Amino acid sequence: VTLDDEVHVVDEVRDIQIVTVGEAGPRGATGAAGPAGSGAQANFAYGDATPAPIYTVTANKVVYSVEVVIVVPFDGVGAAITVGDAAVPDRLMAAAENALTSVGSNTTAPAYNYSVDTPVLLSITPGAGASQGSGIIILRVQS
């Protein structure tokens, strides 16, 4: 290769990609609908008696996801919620997997298969001095 009247020997060739950022193009077409699923949605609040059954998963069905949406932040010190069953109360969502002190949502994807019909239980610890806290729990289960 000759560059500026000098001869250079090239012993390696690399592909180089130059990426520039511009305006986004038009929105694409909406994709096909995914497979149908089943599940449940339930409201909860800091003063609810728990553990409370929120859905019964039928035998040989998988719990795909658990989403906790906090609508009103919990203000109790040590507030916690878990989602699971009688044998393992935090099997589907442990207390460390959700944040109760701010508005927002947290999701787990346990992909847990229940071999027998099993009630899913929500357990709430409102925390010391609690005066508020509420949300929605959404379960997505194999249909």
Secondary structure as GFF3:
##gff-version 3
##sequence-region A 1 143
A	DSSP	beta_strand	2	3	.	.	.	ID=ss1
A	DSSP	beta_strand	6	7	.	.	.	ID=ss2
A	DSSP	beta_strand	38	45	.	.	.	ID=ss3
A	DSSP	beta_strand	52	57	.	.	.	ID=ss4
A	DSSP	beta_strand	61	72	.	.	.	ID=ss5
A	DSSP	beta_strand	80	84	.	.	.	ID=ss6
A	DSSP	three_ten_helix	95	97	.	.	.	ID=ss7
A	DSSP	beta_strand	104	108	.	.	.	ID=ss8
A	DSSP	beta_strand	112	114	.	.	.	ID=ss9
A	DSSP	beta_strand	118	125	.	.	.	ID=ss10
A	DSSP	beta_strand	134	141	.	.	.	ID=ss11
###
